[in-house]
């Protein structure tokens, strides 16, 4: 019975390593906000810049794919 109780009392230990991608994304998010919002002239443009800040990786990949497509032609 004591082994059953010991088994129930054991705690699972989870070691998480890495996580630098979250930091890179956060720095990129802040940088994108500064870039887009500082160039906005209207409140609507500032709101769109705020949303673009979340989507900057997709915008970057899209621009790179367009660049590579033009390079092949």
CHARMM internal coordinates of N, CA and C (Angstrom, degrees):
IC EDIT
DIST 1 N 1 CA 1.4470
DIST 1 CA 1 C 1.5233
ANGL 1 N 1 CA 1 C 110.47
DIST 1 C 2 N 1.3158
ANGL 1 CA 1 C 2 N 117.19
DIHE 1 N 1 CA 1 C 2 N -35.29
DIST 2 N 2 CA 1.4546
ANGL 1 C 2 N 2 CA 119.02
DIHE 1 CA 1 C 2 N 2 CA -179.21
DIST 2 CA 2 C 1.5409
ANGL 2 N 2 CA 2 C 110.75
DIHE 1 C 2 N 2 CA 2 C -68.20
DIST 2 C 3 N 1.3307
ANGL 2 CA 2 C 3 N 118.51
DIHE 2 N 2 CA 2 C 3 N -32.41
DIST 3 N 3 CA 1.4741
ANGL 2 C 3 N 3 CA 119.76
DIHE 2 CA 2 C 3 N 3 CA 178.36
DIST 3 CA 3 C 1.5213
ANGL 3 N 3 CA 3 C 110.40
DIHE 2 C 3 N 3 CA 3 C -68.69
DIST 3 C 4 N 1.3390
ANGL 3 CA 3 C 4 N 116.43
DIHE 3 N 3 CA 3 C 4 N -33.48
DIST 4 N 4 CA 1.4623
ANGL 3 C 4 N 4 CA 119.65
DIHE 3 CA 3 C 4 N 4 CA 177.16
DIST 4 CA 4 C 1.5285
ANGL 4 N 4 CA 4 C 110.37
DIHE 3 C 4 N 4 CA 4 C -66.69
DIST 4 C 5 N 1.3105
ANGL 4 CA 4 C 5 N 116.66
DIHE 4 N 4 CA 4 C 5 N -40.60
DIST 5 N 5 CA 1.4579
ANGL 4 C 5 N 5 CA 121.80
DIHE 4 CA 4 C 5 N 5 CA 178.14
DIST 5 CA 5 C 1.5224
ANGL 5 N 5 CA 5 C 110.51
DIHE 4 C 5 N 5 CA 5 C -67.15
DIST 5 C 6 N 1.3375
ANGL 5 CA 5 C 6 N 117.49
DIHE 5 N 5 CA 5 C 6 N -40.45
DIST 6 N 6 CA 1.4600
ANGL 5 C 6 N 6 CA 120.87
DIHE 5 CA 5 C 6 N 6 CA 178.16
DIST 6 CA 6 C 1.5217
ANGL 6 N 6 CA 6 C 110.52
DIHE 5 C 6 N 6 CA 6 C -63.76
DIST 6 C 7 N 1.3079
ANGL 6 CA 6 C 7 N 117.70
DIHE 6 N 6 CA 6 C 7 N -38.75
DIST 7 N 7 CA 1.4575
ANGL 6 C 7 N 7 CA 121.85
DIHE 6 CA 6 C 7 N 7 CA 179.82
DIST 7 CA 7 C 1.5242
ANGL 7 N 7 CA 7 C 110.27
DIHE 6 C 7 N 7 CA 7 C -64.81
DIST 7 C 8 N 1.3167
ANGL 7 CA 7 C 8 N 117.15
DIHE 7 N 7 CA 7 C 8 N -40.31
DIST 8 N 8 CA 1.4527
ANGL 7 C 8 N 8 CA 121.17
DIHE 7 CA 7 C 8 N 8 CA -179.79
DIST 8 CA 8 C 1.5307
ANGL 8 N 8 CA 8 C 111.35
DIHE 7 C 8 N 8 CA 8 C -69.92
DIST 8 C 9 N 1.3184
ANGL 8 CA 8 C 9 N 117.82
DIHE 8 N 8 CA 8 C 9 N -28.49
DIST 9 N 9 CA 1.4481
ANGL 8 C 9 N 9 CA 121.28
DIHE 8 CA 8 C 9 N 9 CA -177.29
DIST 9 CA 9 C 1.5297
ANGL 9 N 9 CA 9 C 113.27
DIHE 8 C 9 N 9 CA 9 C -86.66
DIST 9 C 10 N 1.3231
ANGL 9 CA 9 C 10 N 117.42
DIHE 9 N 9 CA 9 C 10 N -12.25
DIST 10 N 10 CA 1.4582
ANGL 9 C 10 N 10 CA 119.41
DIHE 9 CA 9 C 10 N 10 CA 179.48
DIST 10 CA 10 C 1.5246
ANGL 10 N 10 CA 10 C 109.60
DIHE 9 C 10 N 10 CA 10 C -65.08
DIST 10 C 11 N 1.3082
ANGL 10 CA 10 C 11 N 115.20
DIHE 10 N 10 CA 10 C 11 N 142.12
DIST 11 N 11 CA 1.4556
ANGL 10 C 11 N 11 CA 119.87
DIHE 10 CA 10 C 11 N 11 CA 179.34
DIST 11 CA 11 C 1.5234
ANGL 11 N 11 CA 11 C 109.20
DIHE 10 C 11 N 11 CA 11 C -107.22
DIST 11 C 12 N 1.3014
ANGL 11 CA 11 C 12 N 114.98
DIHE 11 N 11 CA 11 C 12 N 141.28
DIST 12 N 12 CA 1.4501
ANGL 11 C 12 N 12 CA 119.80
DIHE 11 CA 11 C 12 N 12 CA 175.05
DIST 12 CA 12 C 1.5166
ANGL 12 N 12 CA 12 C 108.88
DIHE 11 C 12 N 12 CA 12 C -80.90
DIST 12 C 13 N 1.3053
ANGL 12 CA 12 C 13 N 116.82
DIHE 12 N 12 CA 12 C 13 N 134.11
DIST 13 N 13 CA 1.4520
ANGL 12 C 13 N 13 CA 122.23
DIHE 12 CA 12 C 13 N 13 CA 178.99
DIST 13 CA 13 C 1.5245
ANGL 13 N 13 CA 13 C 107.25
DIHE 12 C 13 N 13 CA 13 C -110.24
DIST 13 C 14 N 1.3219
ANGL 13 CA 13 C 14 N 115.38
DIHE 13 N 13 CA 13 C 14 N 124.82
DIST 14 N 14 CA 1.4481
ANGL 13 C 14 N 14 CA 120.93
DIHE 13 CA 13 C 14 N 14 CA 179.29
DIST 14 CA 14 C 1.5243
ANGL 14 N 14 CA 14 C 107.51
DIHE 13 C 14 N 14 CA 14 C -116.96
DIST 14 C 15 N 1.3179
ANGL 14 CA 14 C 15 N 115.76
DIHE 14 N 14 CA 14 C 15 N 121.02
DIST 15 N 15 CA 1.4560
ANGL 14 C 15 N 15 CA 121.14
DIHE 14 CA 14 C 15 N 15 CA 177.31
DIST 15 CA 15 C 1.5215
ANGL 15 N 15 CA 15 C 108.41
DIHE 14 C 15 N 15 CA 15 C -100.87
DIST 15 C 16 N 1.3045
ANGL 15 CA 15 C 16 N 116.09
DIHE 15 N 15 CA 15 C 16 N 121.99
DIST 16 N 16 CA 1.4604
ANGL 15 C 16 N 16 CA 121.06
DIHE 15 CA 15 C 16 N 16 CA 178.94
DIST 16 CA 16 C 1.5120
ANGL 16 N 16 CA 16 C 107.77
DIHE 15 C 16 N 16 CA 16 C -106.91
DIST 16 C 17 N 1.3117
ANGL 16 CA 16 C 17 N 115.53
DIHE 16 N 16 CA 16 C 17 N 125.97
DIST 17 N 17 CA 1.4549
ANGL 16 C 17 N 17 CA 120.04
DIHE 16 CA 16 C 17 N 17 CA 179.16
DIST 17 CA 17 C 1.5090
ANGL 17 N 17 CA 17 C 108.67
DIHE 16 C 17 N 17 CA 17 C -119.58
DIST 17 C 18 N 1.2976
ANGL 17 CA 17 C 18 N 115.84
DIHE 17 N 17 CA 17 C 18 N 155.92
DIST 18 N 18 CA 1.4591
ANGL 17 C 18 N 18 CA 120.21
DIHE 17 CA 17 C 18 N 18 CA 179.18
DIST 18 CA 18 C 1.5099
ANGL 18 N 18 CA 18 C 109.89
DIHE 17 C 18 N 18 CA 18 C 91.50
DIST 18 C 19 N 1.3214
ANGL 18 CA 18 C 19 N 115.90
DIHE 18 N 18 CA 18 C 19 N -136.25
DIST 19 N 19 CA 1.4418
ANGL 18 C 19 N 19 CA 120.51
DIHE 18 CA 18 C 19 N 19 CA -179.34
DIST 19 CA 19 C 1.5150
ANGL 19 N 19 CA 19 C 113.04
DIHE 18 C 19 N 19 CA 19 C 87.86
DIST 19 C 20 N 1.3352
ANGL 19 CA 19 C 20 N 116.81
DIHE 19 N 19 CA 19 C 20 N 7.85
DIST 20 N 20 CA 1.4650
ANGL 19 C 20 N 20 CA 118.66
DIHE 19 CA 19 C 20 N 20 CA -178.84
DIST 20 CA 20 C 1.5228
ANGL 20 N 20 CA 20 C 111.46
DIHE 19 C 20 N 20 CA 20 C -72.00
DIST 20 C 21 N 1.3201
ANGL 20 CA 20 C 21 N 117.96
DIHE 20 N 20 CA 20 C 21 N -21.13
DIST 21 N 21 CA 1.4608
ANGL 20 C 21 N 21 CA 120.08
DIHE 20 CA 20 C 21 N 21 CA 178.40
DIST 21 CA 21 C 1.5195
ANGL 21 N 21 CA 21 C 110.62
DIHE 20 C 21 N 21 CA 21 C -64.01
DIST 21 C 22 N 1.3159
ANGL 21 CA 21 C 22 N 117.60
DIHE 21 N 21 CA 21 C 22 N -36.27
DIST 22 N 22 CA 1.4661
ANGL 21 C 22 N 22 CA 120.82
DIHE 21 CA 21 C 22 N 22 CA 177.33
DIST 22 CA 22 C 1.5289
ANGL 22 N 22 CA 22 C 110.78
DIHE 21 C 22 N 22 CA 22 C -63.35
DIST 22 C 23 N 1.3105
ANGL 22 CA 22 C 23 N 116.46
DIHE 22 N 22 CA 22 C 23 N -39.53
DIST 23 N 23 CA 1.4565
ANGL 22 C 23 N 23 CA 120.50
DIHE 22 CA 22 C 23 N 23 CA 179.73
DIST 23 CA 23 C 1.5168
ANGL 23 N 23 CA 23 C 110.81
DIHE 22 C 23 N 23 CA 23 C -67.17
DIST 23 C 24 N 1.3226
ANGL 23 CA 23 C 24 N 116.86
DIHE 23 N 23 CA 23 C 24 N -43.16
DIST 24 N 24 CA 1.4633
ANGL 23 C 24 N 24 CA 120.91
DIHE 23 CA 23 C 24 N 24 CA 178.75
DIST 24 CA 24 C 1.5227
ANGL 24 N 24 CA 24 C 109.86
DIHE 23 C 24 N 24 CA 24 C -62.65
DIST 24 C 25 N 1.3231
ANGL 24 CA 24 C 25 N 116.89
DIHE 24 N 24 CA 24 C 25 N -42.81
DIST 25 N 25 CA 1.4643
ANGL 24 C 25 N 25 CA 119.87
DIHE 24 CA 24 C 25 N 25 CA 179.08
DIST 25 CA 25 C 1.5279
ANGL 25 N 25 CA 25 C 110.67
DIHE 24 C 25 N 25 CA 25 C -63.68
DIST 25 C 26 N 1.3175
ANGL 25 CA 25 C 26 N 117.47
DIHE 25 N 25 CA 25 C 26 N -41.13
DIST 26 N 26 CA 1.4657
ANGL 25 C 26 N 26 CA 120.68
DIHE 25 CA 25 C 26 N 26 CA -179.32
DIST 26 CA 26 C 1.5284
ANGL 26 N 26 CA 26 C 111.24
DIHE 25 C 26 N 26 CA 26 C -64.49
DIST 26 C 27 N 1.3249
ANGL 26 CA 26 C 27 N 117.29
DIHE 26 N 26 CA 26 C 27 N -42.66
DIST 27 N 27 CA 1.4636
ANGL 26 C 27 N 27 CA 120.51
DIHE 26 CA 26 C 27 N 27 CA 177.71
DIST 27 CA 27 C 1.5263
ANGL 27 N 27 CA 27 C 109.89
DIHE 26 C 27 N 27 CA 27 C -64.67
DIST 27 C 28 N 1.3275
ANGL 27 CA 27 C 28 N 116.86
DIHE 27 N 27 CA 27 C 28 N -41.28
DIST 28 N 28 CA 1.4624
ANGL 27 C 28 N 28 CA 120.74
DIHE 27 CA 27 C 28 N 28 CA 177.22
DIST 28 CA 28 C 1.5124
ANGL 28 N 28 CA 28 C 112.17
DIHE 27 C 28 N 28 CA 28 C -64.99
DIST 28 C 29 N 1.3122
ANGL 28 CA 28 C 29 N 116.77
DIHE 28 N 28 CA 28 C 29 N -37.33
DIST 29 N 29 CA 1.4634
ANGL 28 C 29 N 29 CA 121.25
DIHE 28 CA 28 C 29 N 29 CA 178.52
DIST 29 CA 29 C 1.5248
ANGL 29 N 29 CA 29 C 110.77
DIHE 28 C 29 N 29 CA 29 C -63.26
DIST 29 C 30 N 1.3110
ANGL 29 CA 29 C 30 N 116.62
DIHE 29 N 29 CA 29 C 30 N -46.65
DIST 30 N 30 CA 1.4628
ANGL 29 C 30 N 30 CA 120.24
DIHE 29 CA 29 C 30 N 30 CA 179.10
DIST 30 CA 30 C 1.5316
ANGL 30 N 30 CA 30 C 110.37
DIHE 29 C 30 N 30 CA 30 C -64.97
DIST 30 C 31 N 1.3159
ANGL 30 CA 30 C 31 N 116.67
DIHE 30 N 30 CA 30 C 31 N -42.28
DIST 31 N 31 CA 1.4599
ANGL 30 C 31 N 31 CA 120.09
DIHE 30 CA 30 C 31 N 31 CA 178.27
DIST 31 CA 31 C 1.5199
ANGL 31 N 31 CA 31 C 112.15
DIHE 30 C 31 N 31 CA 31 C -62.71
DIST 31 C 32 N 1.3281
ANGL 31 CA 31 C 32 N 116.81
DIHE 31 N 31 CA 31 C 32 N -40.61
DIST 32 N 32 CA 1.4657
ANGL 31 C 32 N 32 CA 120.33
DIHE 31 CA 31 C 32 N 32 CA 178.31
DIST 32 CA 32 C 1.5285
ANGL 32 N 32 CA 32 C 110.44
DIHE 31 C 32 N 32 CA 32 C -65.72
DIST 32 C 33 N 1.3209
ANGL 32 CA 32 C 33 N 117.44
DIHE 32 N 32 CA 32 C 33 N -39.78
DIST 33 N 33 CA 1.4642
ANGL 32 C 33 N 33 CA 119.78
DIHE 32 CA 32 C 33 N 33 CA 177.24
DIST 33 CA 33 C 1.5268
ANGL 33 N 33 CA 33 C 110.77
DIHE 32 C 33 N 33 CA 33 C -61.45
DIST 33 C 34 N 1.3213
ANGL 33 CA 33 C 34 N 116.25
DIHE 33 N 33 CA 33 C 34 N -45.24
DIST 34 N 34 CA 1.4673
ANGL 33 C 34 N 34 CA 119.60
DIHE 33 CA 33 C 34 N 34 CA 179.45
DIST 34 CA 34 C 1.5265
ANGL 34 N 34 CA 34 C 109.47
DIHE 33 C 34 N 34 CA 34 C -61.00
DIST 34 C 35 N 1.3153
ANGL 34 CA 34 C 35 N 116.96
DIHE 34 N 34 CA 34 C 35 N -44.67
DIST 35 N 35 CA 1.4638
ANGL 34 C 35 N 35 CA 121.07
DIHE 34 CA 34 C 35 N 35 CA -177.93
DIST 35 CA 35 C 1.5235
ANGL 35 N 35 CA 35 C 111.58
DIHE 34 C 35 N 35 CA 35 C -63.70
DIST 35 C 36 N 1.3238
ANGL 35 CA 35 C 36 N 116.86
DIHE 35 N 35 CA 35 C 36 N -53.73
DIST 36 N 36 CA 1.4639
ANGL 35 C 36 N 36 CA 120.21
DIHE 35 CA 35 C 36 N 36 CA -174.37
DIST 36 CA 36 C 1.5279
ANGL 36 N 36 CA 36 C 112.59
DIHE 35 C 36 N 36 CA 36 C -72.06
DIST 36 C 37 N 1.3129
ANGL 36 CA 36 C 37 N 117.85
DIHE 36 N 36 CA 36 C 37 N -42.34
DIST 37 N 37 CA 1.4606
ANGL 36 C 37 N 37 CA 120.71
DIHE 36 CA 36 C 37 N 37 CA -175.92
DIST 37 CA 37 C 1.5288
ANGL 37 N 37 CA 37 C 111.21
DIHE 36 C 37 N 37 CA 37 C -73.20
DIST 37 C 38 N 1.3244
ANGL 37 CA 37 C 38 N 117.97
DIHE 37 N 37 CA 37 C 38 N -33.82
DIST 38 N 38 CA 1.4692
ANGL 37 C 38 N 38 CA 119.32
DIHE 37 CA 37 C 38 N 38 CA 179.93
DIST 38 CA 38 C 1.5216
ANGL 38 N 38 CA 38 C 111.68
DIHE 37 C 38 N 38 CA 38 C -69.17
DIST 38 C 39 N 1.3161
ANGL 38 CA 38 C 39 N 117.49
DIHE 38 N 38 CA 38 C 39 N -24.48
DIST 39 N 39 CA 1.4613
ANGL 38 C 39 N 39 CA 120.45
DIHE 38 CA 38 C 39 N 39 CA 179.75
DIST 39 CA 39 C 1.5262
ANGL 39 N 39 CA 39 C 113.07
DIHE 38 C 39 N 39 CA 39 C -93.47
DIST 39 C 40 N 1.3094
ANGL 39 CA 39 C 40 N 117.14
DIHE 39 N 39 CA 39 C 40 N -4.27
DIST 40 N 40 CA 1.4639
ANGL 39 C 40 N 40 CA 120.97
DIHE 39 CA 39 C 40 N 40 CA -179.71
DIST 40 CA 40 C 1.5184
ANGL 40 N 40 CA 40 C 110.19
DIHE 39 C 40 N 40 CA 40 C -77.75
DIST 40 C 41 N 1.3347
ANGL 40 CA 40 C 41 N 115.10
DIHE 40 N 40 CA 40 C 41 N 144.36
DIST 41 N 41 CA 1.4609
ANGL 40 C 41 N 41 CA 119.79
DIHE 40 CA 40 C 41 N 41 CA -179.51
DIST 41 CA 41 C 1.5213
ANGL 41 N 41 CA 41 C 112.54
DIHE 40 C 41 N 41 CA 41 C -110.42
DIST 41 C 42 N 1.3214
ANGL 41 CA 41 C 42 N 117.14
DIHE 41 N 41 CA 41 C 42 N -21.96
DIST 42 N 42 CA 1.4665
ANGL 41 C 42 N 42 CA 120.62
DIHE 41 CA 41 C 42 N 42 CA -179.56
DIST 42 CA 42 C 1.5263
ANGL 42 N 42 CA 42 C 109.32
DIHE 41 C 42 N 42 CA 42 C -120.32
DIST 42 C 43 N 1.3155
ANGL 42 CA 42 C 43 N 117.57
DIHE 42 N 42 CA 42 C 43 N 160.75
DIST 43 N 43 CA 1.4683
ANGL 42 C 43 N 43 CA 119.75
DIHE 42 CA 42 C 43 N 43 CA 176.34
DIST 43 CA 43 C 1.5361
ANGL 43 N 43 CA 43 C 111.79
DIHE 42 C 43 N 43 CA 43 C -59.61
DIST 43 C 44 N 1.3230
ANGL 43 CA 43 C 44 N 116.10
DIHE 43 N 43 CA 43 C 44 N -34.09
DIST 44 N 44 CA 1.4771
ANGL 43 C 44 N 44 CA 119.16
DIHE 43 CA 43 C 44 N 44 CA 178.16
DIST 44 CA 44 C 1.5309
ANGL 44 N 44 CA 44 C 110.28
DIHE 43 C 44 N 44 CA 44 C -64.43
DIST 44 C 45 N 1.3330
ANGL 44 CA 44 C 45 N 117.14
DIHE 44 N 44 CA 44 C 45 N -43.48
DIST 45 N 45 CA 1.4598
ANGL 44 C 45 N 45 CA 120.76
DIHE 44 CA 44 C 45 N 45 CA 177.71
DIST 45 CA 45 C 1.5281
ANGL 45 N 45 CA 45 C 111.47
DIHE 44 C 45 N 45 CA 45 C -63.66
DIST 45 C 46 N 1.3221
ANGL 45 CA 45 C 46 N 116.92
DIHE 45 N 45 CA 45 C 46 N -35.92
DIST 46 N 46 CA 1.4642
ANGL 45 C 46 N 46 CA 120.07
DIHE 45 CA 45 C 46 N 46 CA 178.14
DIST 46 CA 46 C 1.5244
ANGL 46 N 46 CA 46 C 110.74
DIHE 45 C 46 N 46 CA 46 C -66.33
DIST 46 C 47 N 1.3290
ANGL 46 CA 46 C 47 N 117.05
DIHE 46 N 46 CA 46 C 47 N -39.18
DIST 47 N 47 CA 1.4567
ANGL 46 C 47 N 47 CA 120.79
DIHE 46 CA 46 C 47 N 47 CA 177.67
DIST 47 CA 47 C 1.5270
ANGL 47 N 47 CA 47 C 110.43
DIHE 46 C 47 N 47 CA 47 C -65.76
DIST 47 C 48 N 1.3152
ANGL 47 CA 47 C 48 N 116.64
DIHE 47 N 47 CA 47 C 48 N -42.95
DIST 48 N 48 CA 1.4637
ANGL 47 C 48 N 48 CA 120.18
DIHE 47 CA 47 C 48 N 48 CA 178.08
DIST 48 CA 48 C 1.5311
ANGL 48 N 48 CA 48 C 109.90
DIHE 47 C 48 N 48 CA 48 C -64.46
DIST 48 C 49 N 1.3345
ANGL 48 CA 48 C 49 N 117.14
DIHE 48 N 48 CA 48 C 49 N -38.32
DIST 49 N 49 CA 1.4598
ANGL 48 C 49 N 49 CA 120.90
DIHE 48 CA 48 C 49 N 49 CA 175.83
DIST 49 CA 49 C 1.5136
ANGL 49 N 49 CA 49 C 112.25
DIHE 48 C 49 N 49 CA 49 C -62.80
DIST 49 C 50 N 1.3329
ANGL 49 CA 49 C 50 N 115.92
DIHE 49 N 49 CA 49 C 50 N -37.22
DIST 50 N 50 CA 1.4742
ANGL 49 C 50 N 50 CA 120.42
DIHE 49 CA 49 C 50 N 50 CA 176.51
DIST 50 CA 50 C 1.5288
ANGL 50 N 50 CA 50 C 110.16
DIHE 49 C 50 N 50 CA 50 C -62.16
DIST 50 C 51 N 1.3212
ANGL 50 CA 50 C 51 N 116.68
DIHE 50 N 50 CA 50 C 51 N -43.67
DIST 51 N 51 CA 1.4688
ANGL 50 C 51 N 51 CA 120.09
DIHE 50 CA 50 C 51 N 51 CA 179.03
DIST 51 CA 51 C 1.5235
ANGL 51 N 51 CA 51 C 111.57
DIHE 50 C 51 N 51 CA 51 C -69.03
DIST 51 C 52 N 1.3279
ANGL 51 CA 51 C 52 N 116.77
DIHE 51 N 51 CA 51 C 52 N -38.08
DIST 52 N 52 CA 1.4644
ANGL 51 C 52 N 52 CA 119.95
DIHE 51 CA 51 C 52 N 52 CA 178.04
DIST 52 CA 52 C 1.5260
ANGL 52 N 52 CA 52 C 111.22
DIHE 51 C 52 N 52 CA 52 C -62.93
DIST 52 C 53 N 1.3212
ANGL 52 CA 52 C 53 N 116.81
DIHE 52 N 52 CA 52 C 53 N -29.51
DIST 53 N 53 CA 1.4561
ANGL 52 C 53 N 53 CA 120.38
DIHE 52 CA 52 C 53 N 53 CA 177.76
DIST 53 CA 53 C 1.5179
ANGL 53 N 53 CA 53 C 112.08
DIHE 52 C 53 N 53 CA 53 C -59.41
DIST 53 C 54 N 1.3154
ANGL 53 CA 53 C 54 N 117.06
DIHE 53 N 53 CA 53 C 54 N -35.33
DIST 54 N 54 CA 1.4626
ANGL 53 C 54 N 54 CA 120.49
DIHE 53 CA 53 C 54 N 54 CA 177.92
DIST 54 CA 54 C 1.5259
ANGL 54 N 54 CA 54 C 111.55
DIHE 53 C 54 N 54 CA 54 C -73.31
DIST 54 C 55 N 1.3197
ANGL 54 CA 54 C 55 N 116.81
DIHE 54 N 54 CA 54 C 55 N -28.81
DIST 55 N 55 CA 1.4555
ANGL 54 C 55 N 55 CA 121.16
DIHE 54 CA 54 C 55 N 55 CA -173.25
DIST 55 CA 55 C 1.5244
ANGL 55 N 55 CA 55 C 112.66
DIHE 54 C 55 N 55 CA 55 C -100.83
DIST 55 C 56 N 1.3293
ANGL 55 CA 55 C 56 N 119.57
DIHE 55 N 55 CA 55 C 56 N 12.26
DIST 56 N 56 CA 1.4545
ANGL 55 C 56 N 56 CA 120.65
DIHE 55 CA 55 C 56 N 56 CA -174.88
DIST 56 CA 56 C 1.5208
ANGL 56 N 56 CA 56 C 113.68
DIHE 55 C 56 N 56 CA 56 C -58.75
DIST 56 C 57 N 1.3375
ANGL 56 CA 56 C 57 N 121.72
DIHE 56 N 56 CA 56 C 57 N -34.67
DIST 57 N 57 CA 1.4755
ANGL 56 C 57 N 57 CA 117.45
DIHE 56 CA 56 C 57 N 57 CA 178.24
DIST 57 CA 57 C 1.5307
ANGL 57 N 57 CA 57 C 111.83
DIHE 56 C 57 N 57 CA 57 C -64.72
DIST 57 C 58 N 1.3217
ANGL 57 CA 57 C 58 N 117.10
DIHE 57 N 57 CA 57 C 58 N -38.55
DIST 58 N 58 CA 1.4548
ANGL 57 C 58 N 58 CA 120.15
DIHE 57 CA 57 C 58 N 58 CA 179.43
DIST 58 CA 58 C 1.5279
ANGL 58 N 58 CA 58 C 110.53
DIHE 57 C 58 N 58 CA 58 C -68.22
DIST 58 C 59 N 1.3240
ANGL 58 CA 58 C 59 N 117.04
DIHE 58 N 58 CA 58 C 59 N -38.72
DIST 59 N 59 CA 1.4624
ANGL 58 C 59 N 59 CA 120.93
DIHE 58 CA 58 C 59 N 59 CA 178.11
DIST 59 CA 59 C 1.5274
ANGL 59 N 59 CA 59 C 109.62
DIHE 58 C 59 N 59 CA 59 C -64.35
DIST 59 C 60 N 1.3151
ANGL 59 CA 59 C 60 N 117.17
DIHE 59 N 59 CA 59 C 60 N -41.95
DIST 60 N 60 CA 1.4577
ANGL 59 C 60 N 60 CA 121.78
DIHE 59 CA 59 C 60 N 60 CA 179.56
DIST 60 CA 60 C 1.5213
ANGL 60 N 60 CA 60 C 111.29
DIHE 59 C 60 N 60 CA 60 C -63.08
DIST 60 C 61 N 1.3168
ANGL 60 CA 60 C 61 N 117.48
DIHE 60 N 60 CA 60 C 61 N -47.34
DIST 61 N 61 CA 1.4662
ANGL 60 C 61 N 61 CA 121.19
DIHE 60 CA 60 C 61 N 61 CA 179.82
DIST 61 CA 61 C 1.5236
ANGL 61 N 61 CA 61 C 110.27
DIHE 60 C 61 N 61 CA 61 C -62.98
DIST 61 C 62 N 1.3205
ANGL 61 CA 61 C 62 N 117.85
DIHE 61 N 61 CA 61 C 62 N -41.06
DIST 62 N 62 CA 1.4605
ANGL 61 C 62 N 62 CA 121.63
DIHE 61 CA 61 C 62 N 62 CA 178.72
DIST 62 CA 62 C 1.5293
ANGL 62 N 62 CA 62 C 110.98
DIHE 61 C 62 N 62 CA 62 C -61.33
DIST 62 C 63 N 1.3238
ANGL 62 CA 62 C 63 N 116.64
DIHE 62 N 62 CA 62 C 63 N -44.80
DIST 63 N 63 CA 1.4633
ANGL 62 C 63 N 63 CA 120.45
DIHE 62 CA 62 C 63 N 63 CA 179.18
DIST 63 CA 63 C 1.5292
ANGL 63 N 63 CA 63 C 111.14
DIHE 62 C 63 N 63 CA 63 C -64.74
DIST 63 C 64 N 1.3294
ANGL 63 CA 63 C 64 N 117.01
DIHE 63 N 63 CA 63 C 64 N -39.63
DIST 64 N 64 CA 1.4610
ANGL 63 C 64 N 64 CA 119.78
DIHE 63 CA 63 C 64 N 64 CA 178.24
DIST 64 CA 64 C 1.5320
ANGL 64 N 64 CA 64 C 111.73
DIHE 63 C 64 N 64 CA 64 C -65.34
DIST 64 C 65 N 1.3177
ANGL 64 CA 64 C 65 N 116.73
DIHE 64 N 64 CA 64 C 65 N -41.09
DIST 65 N 65 CA 1.4618
ANGL 64 C 65 N 65 CA 119.52
DIHE 64 CA 64 C 65 N 65 CA 178.74
DIST 65 CA 65 C 1.5245
ANGL 65 N 65 CA 65 C 111.22
DIHE 64 C 65 N 65 CA 65 C -65.75
DIST 65 C 66 N 1.3264
ANGL 65 CA 65 C 66 N 117.39
DIHE 65 N 65 CA 65 C 66 N -38.40
DIST 66 N 66 CA 1.4624
ANGL 65 C 66 N 66 CA 119.94
DIHE 65 CA 65 C 66 N 66 CA 175.47
DIST 66 CA 66 C 1.5278
ANGL 66 N 66 CA 66 C 110.88
DIHE 65 C 66 N 66 CA 66 C -63.66
DIST 66 C 67 N 1.3332
ANGL 66 CA 66 C 67 N 116.75
DIHE 66 N 66 CA 66 C 67 N -40.38
DIST 67 N 67 CA 1.4649
ANGL 66 C 67 N 67 CA 120.85
DIHE 66 CA 66 C 67 N 67 CA 178.44
DIST 67 CA 67 C 1.5181
ANGL 67 N 67 CA 67 C 111.24
DIHE 66 C 67 N 67 CA 67 C -61.68
DIST 67 C 68 N 1.3316
ANGL 67 CA 67 C 68 N 116.82
DIHE 67 N 67 CA 67 C 68 N -46.12
DIST 68 N 68 CA 1.4604
ANGL 67 C 68 N 68 CA 120.35
DIHE 67 CA 67 C 68 N 68 CA -178.94
DIST 68 CA 68 C 1.5340
ANGL 68 N 68 CA 68 C 111.06
DIHE 67 C 68 N 68 CA 68 C -67.75
DIST 68 C 69 N 1.3034
ANGL 68 CA 68 C 69 N 117.85
DIHE 68 N 68 CA 68 C 69 N -33.15
DIST 69 N 69 CA 1.4550
ANGL 68 C 69 N 69 CA 120.60
DIHE 68 CA 68 C 69 N 69 CA 178.82
DIST 69 CA 69 C 1.5266
ANGL 69 N 69 CA 69 C 110.28
DIHE 68 C 69 N 69 CA 69 C -67.51
DIST 69 C 70 N 1.3341
ANGL 69 CA 69 C 70 N 117.90
DIHE 69 N 69 CA 69 C 70 N -40.90
DIST 70 N 70 CA 1.4668
ANGL 69 C 70 N 70 CA 121.35
DIHE 69 CA 69 C 70 N 70 CA 178.16
DIST 70 CA 70 C 1.5079
ANGL 70 N 70 CA 70 C 111.24
DIHE 69 C 70 N 70 CA 70 C -67.95
DIST 70 C 71 N 1.3326
ANGL 70 CA 70 C 71 N 117.14
DIHE 70 N 70 CA 70 C 71 N -32.11
DIST 71 N 71 CA 1.4619
ANGL 70 C 71 N 71 CA 122.19
DIHE 70 CA 70 C 71 N 71 CA -178.46
DIST 71 CA 71 C 1.5248
ANGL 71 N 71 CA 71 C 110.52
DIHE 70 C 71 N 71 CA 71 C -67.51
DIST 71 C 72 N 1.3307
ANGL 71 CA 71 C 72 N 118.35
DIHE 71 N 71 CA 71 C 72 N -33.79
DIST 72 N 72 CA 1.4592
ANGL 71 C 72 N 72 CA 121.89
DIHE 71 CA 71 C 72 N 72 CA -178.05
DIST 72 CA 72 C 1.5180
ANGL 72 N 72 CA 72 C 112.09
DIHE 71 C 72 N 72 CA 72 C -74.58
DIST 72 C 73 N 1.3164
ANGL 72 CA 72 C 73 N 118.25
DIHE 72 N 72 CA 72 C 73 N -30.61
DIST 73 N 73 CA 1.4636
ANGL 72 C 73 N 73 CA 121.23
DIHE 72 CA 72 C 73 N 73 CA -173.96
DIST 73 CA 73 C 1.4821
ANGL 73 N 73 CA 73 C 114.70
DIHE 72 C 73 N 73 CA 73 C -73.64
END
COOR INIT
IC SEED 1 N 1 CA 1 C
IC BUILD
